[in-house]
Amino acid sequence: MFKKIGPGVLVAAAFVGPGTITMCTLAGARFGYALIWALAVSIVATIVLQGMAGRIGLVAQNGLVDAVRTELKTPWIRNTVIAVVLGAILIGNAAYEAGNIGGATLGLEQLLSQSQLKPFLPAIVGGIIFMLLWFSNYKILEKIFVGLVGVMGVSFVVCAIITQPSVLGIVKGMFMPRLPEDGLLTVIALVGTTVVPYNLFLHASLVKEKWKSKADLKAMNWDTVVSIGLGGLVSMAILITASAAPISEINSALDMAMALEPLFGKMAFLFMAIGLLAAGITSAITAPLAAAYVASSCFGWEGGMQNKKFKMVWGIIVLCGVVFLSFDIKPIEVIQFAQIANGILLPVMALLLLWIVNKKSIMGENKNTLLQNIFGAAIVVFAIFLGTKSIFKVIGLF
């Protein structure tokens, strides 16, 4: 059974990063269990979209950009779409890599609280990420991620259990949806940190690395549902833990860890720090990897992960993250641009994904069913709503 686990674990690890941890902490601290339903909806949407992306990777044996490039016949439309995708992914992932490495650094700082290495921790974490990517192939990365996601999952679930949550409150929050006052933007943020555009590219590329036959379609679907479902469980555990923490001001997940320590002891703080470190490392690996896969598909590079240009792309992304942190550069403008780019990219990619997965020329008998199209269309509508809201928020119109 566990041999079938693969690309889905990397997708789950990618969306459960420092940003997701912080948003789940905010949601739990401000609204208690009330927004668990929003996480559940996010996970279902992610499973549906990632399942489509994975099916394209398996059936077509191509990355998502390759499929778009093949099917868009009009040169100017094809080039515009590829340019938007490439620009959004490269700039967005470079900006967010600083947050990923920063999250891992925060966790490591707490574990090495008396160490003299604190000023060098961003560079050390960046070096670890670089070495893991440089010397790894897909099979090695898969094993590393299974281990890291296991550590992350156990850490946060143990934290949630330690807080002795209300089972009735959790059930009500899951199955009786309500939108608290001032809760709309938090719902949008929870969905936005879970349904991540670059994961669609990453999943399609990784699926074709692992599986080569249409006979593996069931294994791919199983991997997607189970892995992303477990990732959602981790997110919910963080939200549940935050609901029990007396936090007045939140800037990161470590604020929750510090609030938990007086109530539940050093163990809760330790598990939180370990979970944050694992989450930061996994996201700091997948973001540059996704950017490299997108660039590789856009420019038609051969050789996969061992291609020198492929390595150069992820190397630049990792370096950007380390530089932003090491020199205390606050990439607010870059991140704002990344939010706008991703706000545009998510509905565009959801539409392209739905279009490609219905093309008989690519998918054959594995194209979408009516039910899958209904789910997909609903997600596209919500993605457009989400993208519009995020853009308006950034440029100050909402």
C-alpha positions as CSV (number, residue, x, y, z in Angstrom):
1,M,0.0,0.0,0.0
2,F,2.7,2.5,1.0
3,K,4.7,1.8,-2.2
4,K,1.8,3.6,-4.0
5,I,2.4,6.8,-2.1
6,G,4.5,9.3,-4.0
7,P,3.7,12.7,-5.7
8,G,0.7,13.4,-3.5
9,V,3.0,13.5,-0.5
10,L,5.1,16.3,-2.1
11,V,1.9,18.2,-3.0
12,A,0.6,17.9,0.6
13,A,4.1,19.0,1.9
14,A,4.0,22.0,-0.5
15,F,0.8,23.4,0.8
16,V,1.4,22.7,4.5
17,G,4.1,25.3,4.8
18,P,4.8,28.2,7.2
19,G,2.2,30.3,5.4
20,T,-0.5,27.7,5.9
21,I,0.5,27.2,9.5
22,T,0.3,30.9,10.2
23,M,-3.1,31.2,8.5
24,C,-4.5,28.2,10.4
25,T,-3.2,29.7,13.6
26,L,-4.9,33.0,12.9
27,A,-8.2,31.3,12.0
28,G,-8.1,29.1,15.1
29,A,-7.1,31.9,17.5
30,R,-9.7,34.4,16.1
31,F,-12.7,32.2,15.3
32,G,-12.2,28.9,17.2
33,Y,-13.6,25.9,15.4
34,A,-15.9,28.0,13.2
35,L,-13.8,27.9,10.0
36,I,-12.9,24.2,9.9
37,W,-15.5,23.8,7.2
38,A,-13.5,26.2,5.0
39,L,-10.4,24.0,5.3
40,A,-12.6,20.9,4.4
41,V,-13.8,22.7,1.3
42,S,-10.2,23.7,0.4
43,I,-9.1,20.1,0.7
44,V,-11.9,18.8,-1.5
45,A,-11.1,21.4,-4.1
46,T,-7.4,20.6,-4.0
47,I,-8.0,16.8,-4.4
48,V,-10.3,17.5,-7.4
49,L,-7.8,19.9,-9.2
50,Q,-4.7,17.9,-8.3
51,G,-6.4,14.7,-9.4
52,M,-7.0,16.3,-12.8
53,A,-3.4,17.5,-13.1
54,G,-2.1,14.1,-12.0
55,R,-4.3,12.4,-14.6
56,I,-2.9,14.6,-17.4
57,G,0.7,13.8,-16.3
58,L,0.0,10.0,-16.3
59,V,-2.1,9.7,-19.5
60,A,-0.3,12.3,-21.6
61,Q,3.2,11.6,-20.0
62,N,3.7,15.4,-20.2
63,G,3.8,18.3,-17.8
64,L,0.9,20.7,-17.7
65,V,2.7,23.4,-19.7
66,D,3.6,20.9,-22.4
67,A,0.0,20.0,-22.7
68,V,-1.0,23.7,-22.9
69,R,1.7,24.4,-25.5
70,T,0.6,21.4,-27.6
71,E,-3.1,22.3,-27.6
72,L,-3.0,26.1,-28.0
73,K,-2.5,26.5,-31.7
74,T,-2.6,30.3,-32.0
75,P,1.0,31.5,-31.4
76,W,0.3,34.8,-29.7
77,I,-2.3,33.2,-27.3
78,R,0.1,30.3,-26.6
79,N,3.1,32.6,-25.9
80,T,1.0,35.0,-23.7
81,V,-0.3,32.1,-21.6
82,I,3.1,30.6,-21.2
83,A,4.7,34.0,-20.4
84,V,2.0,34.7,-17.7
85,V,2.5,31.2,-16.1
86,L,6.3,31.4,-16.2
87,G,6.5,34.9,-14.8
88,A,4.0,34.3,-12.1
89,I,5.6,31.0,-10.9
90,L,9.2,32.2,-11.0
91,I,8.6,35.6,-9.3
92,G,6.0,34.2,-6.9
93,N,8.0,31.2,-5.8
94,A,11.2,33.3,-5.4
95,A,9.3,35.7,-3.1
96,Y,7.6,32.9,-1.1
97,E,10.8,30.9,-0.7
98,A,12.0,33.5,1.8
99,G,8.9,32.7,3.9
100,N,9.5,29.0,3.6
101,I,13.2,29.2,4.6
102,G,12.2,31.7,7.3
103,G,9.7,29.2,8.8
104,A,12.3,26.5,8.9
105,T,14.7,28.9,10.5
106,L,12.2,29.9,13.2
107,G,11.7,26.3,14.1
108,L,15.5,25.6,14.2
109,E,16.1,28.7,16.3
110,Q,13.8,27.3,19.0
111,L,15.6,23.9,19.0
112,L,19.0,25.6,19.1
113,S,18.0,28.5,21.5
114,Q,21.5,28.8,23.0
115,S,23.5,28.4,19.8
116,Q,25.9,31.0,18.4
117,L,24.8,30.0,14.9
118,K,21.6,32.0,14.9
119,P,22.8,34.7,12.5
120,F,23.8,32.0,10.0
121,L,20.7,29.8,10.3
122,P,19.0,31.1,7.0
123,A,22.2,30.3,5.1
124,I,22.5,26.9,6.8
125,V,18.8,26.0,6.0
126,G,19.4,27.3,2.4
127,G,22.5,25.1,2.2
128,I,20.5,22.0,3.4
129,I,17.8,22.7,0.8
130,F,20.5,23.1,-1.9
131,M,22.2,19.9,-1.0
132,L,19.0,17.9,-0.9
133,L,18.0,19.1,-4.3
134,W,21.5,18.8,-5.9
135,F,22.2,15.2,-4.9
136,S,18.6,13.9,-5.1
137,N,16.6,12.3,-7.8
138,Y,12.8,11.9,-7.6
139,K,12.9,8.5,-5.7
140,I,15.2,9.9,-3.0
141,L,13.1,13.1,-2.6
142,E,10.0,11.0,-2.3
143,K,11.5,9.1,0.7
144,I,12.7,12.3,2.3
145,F,9.3,13.8,2.0
146,V,7.5,10.8,3.4
147,G,9.7,11.1,6.5
148,L,9.4,14.9,6.8
149,V,5.6,14.8,6.4
150,G,5.4,12.0,8.9
151,V,7.3,14.1,11.4
152,M,5.2,17.2,10.7
153,G,2.0,15.3,10.9
154,V,2.8,13.6,14.2
155,S,4.1,16.9,15.7
156,F,0.9,18.9,15.0
157,V,-1.6,16.1,15.7
158,V,0.1,15.5,19.1
159,C,-0.2,19.3,19.8
160,A,-3.9,19.2,19.0
161,I,-4.4,16.2,21.3
162,I,-2.5,17.8,24.1
163,T,-4.9,20.7,24.1
164,Q,-7.9,18.4,24.7
165,P,-10.2,19.9,22.1
166,S,-14.0,19.8,22.1
167,V,-15.1,17.0,19.8
168,L,-18.6,18.5,19.6
169,G,-17.1,21.9,18.7
170,I,-15.0,20.3,15.9
171,V,-18.0,18.4,14.4
172,K,-20.1,21.6,14.5
173,G,-17.3,23.6,12.8
174,M,-17.0,20.9,10.1
175,F,-20.6,20.2,9.3
176,M,-22.5,23.4,10.3
177,P,-20.8,26.1,8.1
178,R,-21.1,29.7,9.3
179,L,-19.2,32.8,8.4
180,P,-18.3,34.9,11.5
181,E,-18.2,38.7,11.3
182,D,-14.9,39.7,9.6
183,G,-14.2,36.1,8.7
184,L,-14.5,36.4,4.9
185,L,-10.9,37.3,4.2
186,T,-9.7,34.5,6.5
187,V,-11.8,32.0,4.6
188,I,-10.2,33.3,1.3
189,A,-6.7,33.1,2.8
190,L,-7.3,29.5,4.0
191,V,-8.4,28.4,0.6
192,G,-5.6,30.4,-1.1
193,T,-2.9,28.7,1.0
194,T,-4.3,25.3,0.3
195,V,-5.2,25.4,-3.4
196,V,-1.8,26.5,-4.7
197,P,-1.3,27.1,-8.5
198,Y,2.3,25.8,-8.7
199,N,1.2,22.5,-7.2
200,L,-0.7,21.7,-10.4
201,F,2.5,21.9,-12.4
202,L,4.5,20.1,-9.8
203,H,2.0,17.2,-9.5
204,A,1.7,16.6,-13.3
205,S,5.5,16.5,-13.7
206,L,6.1,14.3,-10.7
207,V,3.4,11.8,-11.7
208,K,5.0,11.2,-15.0
209,E,8.3,10.6,-13.2
210,K,6.8,7.9,-11.0
211,W,4.2,6.2,-13.2
212,K,4.3,5.3,-16.9
213,S,1.2,3.3,-17.6
214,K,-2.5,4.1,-17.6
215,A,-2.9,1.0,-15.5
216,D,-1.5,3.0,-12.6
217,L,-4.4,5.5,-12.7
218,K,-6.0,3.9,-9.5
219,A,-2.7,4.1,-7.7
220,M,-2.3,7.8,-8.7
221,N,-5.9,8.6,-7.5
222,W,-5.3,6.7,-4.2
223,D,-2.1,8.6,-3.6
224,T,-3.7,12.0,-4.3
225,V,-6.8,11.5,-2.1
226,V,-4.9,9.9,0.9
227,S,-1.8,12.3,0.8
228,I,-3.8,15.5,0.4
229,G,-6.4,14.3,2.9
230,L,-3.6,13.8,5.5
231,G,-2.2,17.2,4.6
232,G,-5.7,18.6,5.4
233,L,-5.7,16.8,8.7
234,V,-2.4,18.5,9.6
235,S,-3.9,21.9,8.8
236,M,-7.0,21.1,10.9
237,A,-4.8,20.0,13.8
238,I,-3.0,23.4,13.7
239,L,-6.3,25.3,13.7
240,I,-7.6,23.2,16.6
241,T,-4.5,23.7,18.6
242,A,-4.6,27.5,18.0
243,S,-8.3,27.5,19.3
244,A,-7.0,26.5,22.7
245,A,-4.1,28.9,22.8
246,P,-4.6,32.3,24.6
247,I,-3.0,34.5,21.9
248,S,-3.6,38.2,21.7
249,E,-1.3,39.0,18.8
250,I,-0.1,36.6,16.1
251,N,2.7,37.2,13.7
252,S,3.7,33.5,13.2
253,A,3.1,30.0,14.4
254,L,5.8,30.5,17.0
255,D,3.4,32.9,18.8
256,M,1.1,30.0,19.3
257,A,3.9,27.7,20.4
258,M,4.9,30.3,23.1
259,A,1.3,30.7,24.2
260,L,1.0,26.9,24.6
261,E,4.1,26.4,26.7
262,P,2.8,27.8,30.0
263,L,-0.5,25.8,29.6
264,F,0.7,22.5,28.3
265,G,4.4,22.4,29.1
266,K,7.7,22.3,27.2
267,M,6.6,19.3,25.1
268,A,3.9,21.3,23.2
269,F,6.5,24.0,22.4
270,L,9.0,21.4,21.3
271,F,6.5,19.6,19.0
272,M,5.4,22.9,17.5
273,A,9.1,23.9,16.7
274,I,9.8,20.5,15.1
275,G,6.6,20.7,13.0
276,L,7.5,24.2,11.9
277,L,11.0,23.2,10.9
278,A,9.7,20.2,8.9
279,A,7.0,22.3,7.2
280,G,9.5,25.0,6.3
281,I,12.0,22.5,4.7
282,T,9.3,20.6,2.7
283,S,7.9,23.8,1.2
284,A,11.4,25.3,0.7
285,I,12.2,22.2,-1.5
286,T,8.9,22.0,-3.5
287,A,8.7,25.8,-4.4
288,P,12.0,25.9,-6.3
289,L,11.4,22.4,-7.7
290,A,8.0,23.5,-9.1
291,A,9.6,26.6,-10.6
292,A,12.3,24.5,-12.3
293,Y,9.7,22.1,-13.8
294,V,7.7,25.0,-15.2
295,A,10.7,26.6,-16.8
296,S,11.8,23.2,-18.1
297,S,8.4,22.7,-19.8
298,C,8.3,26.2,-21.2
299,F,11.7,26.0,-22.8
300,G,11.6,22.3,-23.7
301,W,14.7,21.2,-21.7
302,E,15.6,17.6,-21.7
303,G,17.1,15.5,-18.9
304,G,14.7,16.2,-16.1
305,M,16.1,17.0,-12.6
306,Q,19.7,16.4,-13.8
307,N,19.6,19.1,-16.5
308,K,22.0,22.0,-15.6
309,K,19.5,24.7,-16.6
310,F,16.9,22.9,-14.4
311,K,19.3,23.0,-11.5
312,M,20.2,26.6,-12.2
313,V,16.5,27.7,-11.9
314,W,15.9,26.1,-8.5
315,G,19.3,27.3,-7.4
316,I,18.3,30.9,-8.1
317,I,15.0,30.5,-6.3
318,V,16.7,29.1,-3.2
319,L,19.3,31.9,-3.3
320,C,16.6,34.5,-3.5
321,G,15.0,33.2,-0.3
322,V,18.4,33.1,1.6
323,V,19.3,36.6,0.4
324,F,16.0,38.2,1.5
325,L,16.4,36.7,5.0
326,S,20.2,37.1,5.4
327,F,20.3,40.8,4.5
328,D,17.0,41.5,6.3
329,I,15.4,42.6,3.0
330,K,11.6,42.6,3.4
331,P,10.3,41.7,0.0
332,I,6.8,43.3,0.6
333,E,6.5,44.7,-2.9
334,V,7.7,41.5,-4.5
335,I,5.3,39.4,-2.4
336,Q,2.4,41.8,-3.3
337,F,3.2,41.3,-7.0
338,A,3.4,37.6,-6.4
339,Q,-0.1,37.7,-4.8
340,I,-1.5,39.5,-7.8
341,A,0.2,37.1,-10.2
342,N,-1.1,34.1,-8.3
343,G,-4.5,35.7,-8.1
344,I,-4.5,35.8,-11.9
345,L,-2.9,32.5,-12.3
346,L,-5.2,30.3,-10.2
347,P,-8.4,30.9,-12.2
348,V,-6.5,30.8,-15.5
349,M,-4.8,27.5,-14.6
350,A,-8.1,26.1,-13.3
351,L,-9.7,26.9,-16.6
352,L,-6.8,25.6,-18.7
353,L,-6.8,22.4,-16.6
354,L,-10.5,21.9,-17.1
355,W,-10.1,22.5,-20.8
356,I,-7.1,20.1,-21.2
357,V,-8.6,17.3,-19.1
358,N,-11.7,17.3,-21.5
359,K,-9.6,17.1,-24.7
360,K,-10.1,13.6,-26.2
361,S,-7.0,14.2,-28.3
362,I,-4.9,14.2,-25.0
363,M,-6.9,12.2,-22.5
364,G,-8.8,9.7,-24.7
365,E,-11.2,7.6,-22.6
366,N,-9.7,9.2,-19.4
367,K,-11.2,12.6,-20.0
368,N,-13.5,14.1,-17.4
369,T,-16.9,12.7,-16.5
370,L,-19.9,15.0,-16.1
371,L,-19.6,14.9,-12.3
372,Q,-15.9,15.8,-12.5
373,N,-16.8,18.7,-14.8
374,I,-19.5,20.0,-12.4
375,F,-17.0,19.9,-9.5
376,G,-14.3,21.5,-11.7
377,A,-16.7,24.3,-12.9
378,A,-17.7,25.1,-9.3
379,I,-14.0,25.4,-8.4
380,V,-13.2,27.6,-11.4
381,V,-16.0,30.0,-10.4
382,F,-14.7,30.1,-6.8
383,A,-11.1,30.5,-8.1
384,I,-12.2,33.6,-10.1
385,F,-13.9,35.0,-7.0
386,L,-10.8,34.3,-4.9
387,G,-8.4,35.7,-7.4
388,T,-10.5,38.9,-7.8
389,K,-10.7,39.4,-4.0
390,S,-7.0,38.8,-3.5
391,I,-6.1,41.3,-6.3
392,F,-8.5,43.9,-4.9
393,K,-7.1,43.4,-1.4
394,V,-3.5,43.9,-2.5
395,I,-4.2,47.1,-4.6
396,G,-6.3,48.5,-1.8
397,L,-9.7,48.4,-3.5
398,F,-11.2,46.0,-0.9
